[in-house]
Amino acid sequence: MRKLIFTCAMFGALTGVALAESWSGTLLDANCLNRHNATRSCDARTRTMSFVLDDNGTRYRLDARSNDAAHSAMLSRADKASNPDATKAVPVQATITGHIRSNGKLRADTVAVR
């Protein structure tokens, strides 16, 4: 019986992973986009706290948890750079795996920045 419950639980967990989608694009500063309406460059920086993913012209806002994950990934990227000036390289390319919530925002399972 325990084996059956374990097997069912594993299938349920793997089903959730299988439903995840992946988006790749440029990370942008959502607050900058709101203020300037794309009249200037709004590339994400290490101080950015609210992100938008631009995937070939389609922009996806990130939910609060995903913003935290993207910010952590940006800081990790800055920490790993051997050249301090390299952390200012823009635009920041990212791949986000997750799903779109009912409010239209991305809910990220993973955020990887390059």
Phi, psi and omega in degrees: 000318179297322180295320179295315180296317178298315180298316179297319179296320179294317177297320178296317179294318181290332177295319178298321178292322182293335181278350182291144176251170180228138178232140176232141179176203183259132175279131179238159177277113184294322180294321177297316179298321179294319182285317190253355178047047176064023176277352175215171181293130180237044179294145180291144178231176180293338179272355179293136180244343182231123190243155171230138176259121178262106181253091180053047177094342176267124183256131179242125174279148179261146177283176187301314180296322180290324175299318178297318179294320179293320178296317177298319179295322177296316179294321178296320178298319180292321181293327185277346183289130179283334179253117182303329180288338181292337180289344180267005181296129178229155357283157180268119179270138182220153172236125182241130176247131181171219179210164179268128179282170181295336178274004177090357181268152177282136172250106187274134169272319177223146175230121178237125178250149178241000000 
